[in-house]
Amino acid sequence: MPPTQFTSDVAAAEALHQAFRKLNDQVTKVIIGQDEVVRLLITAIFCQGHCLLVGVPGLAKTLMIQTLAKALDLKFNRIQFTPDLMPSDILGSETLDKDRNFRFIKGPIFANVILADEINRTPPKTQAALLESMQEYGVTIAGQWHPLDRPFFVLATQNPIEQEGTYPLPEAQLDRFMFNIWLDYPTYRAELEIVKSTTSVNHQTIVPVLHAEEIIAFQQLVRKVPVADNVIEYAVRLVHKTRPGKEMASPLANEYLEWGAGPRASQNLILAAKCNALLNGKYSPDIEDVQAVAVPVLRHRIVRNFKAEAEGISVENIIQRLL
C-alpha cells in the first residue's frame, strides 16, 4: 500500500520499516557481507541525499548500486568518468534535427540512480556539472531548464589507491555528499560465499520492493519525524566541537584539525538520525541514532592538520574520540 494511503504517520513509519527489511533482503541476496554499506545507501535515498563511496576495485560497487536500483524499481545509469569527459557527455546537448530545429538530447544524467564511477578522474568542469545537478535537481542547457526525474540519487566512487592524474574534489563539493562511505574488503567467510555464488550457473532474481512514488512519499515522511531538542543540541554541539579555534571547539580539534564541519553536517546528522530511527522501528531519533551516522556524515567534512597526519591519527579516530 502506498504511504499516501495510510491513515496516520505511525502506520506509514511502520510501512517504511517493513519496506526496508524487504529491500535489505533483496539486495543482500546478491551483495554479501556489506550490510552496513547497504543500510547507509538506503538511508541516503530516503533522506534525498547522495553518497561518495571509497573502495578499491573489485568490491562490487557497480553491482551493489545496480541491484539496489532494481529492488527500488528505478532507472539506473552508469557513467564512467575519464579525463576527456565533457559536461555535455553527462548532461546532454542541443542538436539540429532534419527540419533544422534545435532539439535537446538528454544525457545519461536523466535517470533515477546514477553511478558516477571514479569521479576524481574527470576535470573540475565536468565534476561541477554533475554536482550542480545533484543540488538543483535539474539541468540548464542553452538557457532552458530541464528537470531531472525524481527520486534522484547519485553514488560517486573513488579509488583510494591510484591518485596520479586525478582531480580531487574540492572541500566545498565534497560537502554536497550526505555520506562518505568506506567500502572495505569482505571477511573470509563472506568472500567464500561471494565466490560460491558468482562462479556457478545460479543467478539470484531481484524482485522490486518499492516504486518511485512510494520512495518520494517515504522521503517526505522522514522529514516529518519529530526530534527532541536535546538530540538536535547534541548534533549541533558535536559539529561545533570539530571547528578549531572556535568557542566550543574540542581540545582534540584544536590540536589535530585544520578545518571543521559546516552547518550542512548538522542538517545531515539530524536527517540521517531520523531515517536511522525509522529503519530500527522507532518513531523519533535519540542520541544513539546520531552517533550511528556520525562517521559517514563527518568523515569528508573535517580536514586533519600536519600534526595529525604525521602522528598517523585518522579522521575516523578523531570522530570516535569526539563522540
N, C-alpha and C positions, 0 to 999 in steps of 0.2 A: 504494500500500500504506500503511495507517495506520501512524504512527510506533510504536504499541504493538506491532506485529508484527515490528519489526526485531530482528535478533539482537544488536545492540550499539548503544551510544550513538553510535559513529562512523558507523555506517550511517544512523542517524536524523539526525545532523548533516548528512550529505551529502544526505539527502532534503529537509531544510529549505532547504539552499542551492538545490537544483533547484526546489523549490516557489516560492521567492522569485523566481527568474528567470522562471518561467511566470506568476506573479502580476503581476510588473512588466510583462511583455509584454502581458498583457490590459489592465491599467489604462492603459498608455501608448498603446494604440490609440485611446483617447478623450481622455485628458489629455496634451496636447502641451507639452513644454518645462518641465515641473515635476518632473523625475526625482528631485531631491534631496528635495523635499517628499513625494513618494510613498514614497520609501525610509524617511523618518522616520516616516510614518504606519504603514507595515508593521512597522517596528521597535517602535513603541509597542504595537501589537496583540500581537506575540509576547512582549512584556515585561509584559503585563497593565497597561499604562499608559493615560493619557488625554492628549489634546492640546488646546492652545489655539492656534488659527490666526488670525493677524492679517493682514488684507489688505483693500484697497479693494474696493468692489462690482464684480462682473462678471468675476472671475478664476476662475470655475468651482469655487468651494469646495463648493457643494452637489453638483454633478455629480461631482466628484472622490471624495467620500466615498460617494456612491450607487454609483458604478462599482466602488469597492473592495469594498463590501458584496456586490454581485453576484458579483464574482470569488471572494469568500470564501464564497458561498452562505449569507449571513446575513440575518436580518430587519433592515430599515432603517426608521427613523422620523425625520422632521424636525420639530423643534419651533421655531416662530418666537417668540422671546421679545419680549414687549411690556410696557409699564408696567402694564397691568391683569391680567397673567397671575398666577394664584394657584397655590400648591403643589399643590392638588388637580387643577389642569388638566394637570399633567405626571405626578403620581404615581397619580392615580385617587381614587375616593371610594366610600363605602358608600351604597347606596340601598335603599329598600324595594321588594321585588318585589310581585307581585299577591297573594301569600299573606301579606303584611305581615311578611316576614322580611328581615333585612338581608343584602344581597349586595354583595360587593366588585366594582366595575367597574374593571378595570385601565386605567391611563392610558398615554400613548404612551411612557413610560419603559421599558415592558416590551417591549423589543426587544434585539437584539444590538448594533446600531450606531445610536447616537443623534447626530444633528446638532443641537446647541444653537445655533441661529442668533442672532447678536448677543446674547450672554448678558449683556452690560453694559447692556442696555435694560430689564431687569426688576428689580424691587425686591430688596433683600437677602434677604428671607424666601423668595422663590422660588428665588433663586440657592443659598441654603443647602440647600434641599430637594434640589436636583439634586446638589450636591456631597456631601451625605450618602449619597446612593445610589451615587455613584462610589466612595466609600470603603468602605461597608459591603456593597455588592452586594445590597441589599435595601431594602424599604420597610415602615415601620410605620404602619398605619392603624388607629385605634381600638384600639390595644393588640395588634393582630395582625400578626405578621411575615410578609411576603410576599417570598420570594427572587426575585431577578432572573434572567433567562436568562443562561447562560454560553455562549460568552465575551461580555463586556460591555465596550463601548468607547464613550467619549464624545468627540466632537470639537466643541469650543465655538469659535465665531468671534466676532471683534470687528472693528469698522470703525475704523481709526485716524484717520479724517478728522473725523467729527462726534462731539463729546463733550458737547454741550449736552443736558441732560435724561437723562443716562446715570447708571448706578450702578457705578462702577469696582469691580472685585473686590478685596477686602482682600488683603494680602500672604499671610496665613495660608491663604486659599482658593486663591490663585494657586499656592501651594506644592503643592497636590494634583495639579496637572497635571505629567506627566512632561516634556513638551516644550512650549516656546513657539516656534511655527514662523512665520517671517515669509514671507508669500507675495508675491513681487514681480511686477512687470509682466513679461510674456513678452518675449523678444527679437524683433527684427524678423522674422527667418526663422521663428521659432516661431509668431508671430502670423499670418504668411502661411499656414502650414499649418492653423492653427485656423480661419481664415476660409474656406479652401477646403473643409475637412471639415464645417463646420457650416452652410454655405449651399447644400448640394446635397441630392439625394434619397437619397444613400448613407448608411446608418447602420451603425456597427460593432456586431457581436454579441459580447457578453461571455460567455465560457464559464467556468463555475465551476471553480476550480483546487483549492480546499480545502473541507472541511466542518467543522462545529463541533467534532466530536470530535478531528479532526486538529489543529485550531488549539490546542485545550486541551492536547493531548499535546506540541505544539511549545513551548507556554508553559512546561510543566514541564521540557522539555529545556533551555531557555535557562537556567533556574535551576541546572541540574546542571553547567553548563560550569565547569571548573576555572579559577581565576585565580591567577597568580603573586603573591606578597606584594609585590613591588616595584611592580606595577601598581596594587594596592589602595592602597599607600602614596602613590603619585603622585596618585591621585584624591582621597584624603583631604587630602593636602597642598595640592592645588590649591584645594579648598573652604576650607581654613583660611586660605589667602592672601587670601581675599575678606573676611575679618572684621576691620574696622578696630579698632584698639586692643587686639587680642589678640596673644599671644606670637609666633605665626607669620604675622602679617599682613604683606602686601606693602606697601612704601612707597607704591605706587600706590593701594592700598586705603585707607590712612590719609589720603591726600591727596584722593581723589575719591569715596569711598563712604561712605554713611550707615549702611547695613546690609549684612551679608554673607549668604551662603547657609547654610542649616541642614543637619543630618545627612541629611535626605531627598535632598539634592543629591548627596551621596557615594554613597548607595544607588543612585540612578538613573543616575549616571555608570557605575558598575560593571555594572548590569543592561543598560544600553544598549550598553556596550562589548562585553559577552558576545554580544548579538544581532548587533551590527555585525560581529564576527569570524565568526560563523556565516554571515551573509549573504555574506561575502567568501570563504567556503570554508575558513576556518581553524577550528581546534578549541579555541583559547584566545586571549583578547584580549591585546594588548600596549598600550603607552603610546599608540601612534598611534590605536588604536581609542577610547581615552578622549578624546583630542584631537578626534577626528572628531565626537563628540557633545557636546562641552563647551558650545558656544554655545547650542544649543536647550535644554540642561538648565539652564544658569545664567542665561540671559537674563532670566527673570522672577523670579529669586530674589535678585538683588542690586539695591540701591537707590542711585542716584547722589546726591551732595550738591549743594548750590547751586553750588559752585565748578565741578564737572564740567558742570552744565547751562549755566552762564554761559560757559564756555570751549568749549562745543559738543562735548564729548567723549562719545561714545555708549557704551552698555553693551557693545555688540559690540566696540568698540575696546579697552575695558578688559579684556575677557575674552581677546582675542587677545594683548594685551601680557602678561597673566598667564601665558599658555601658553608 
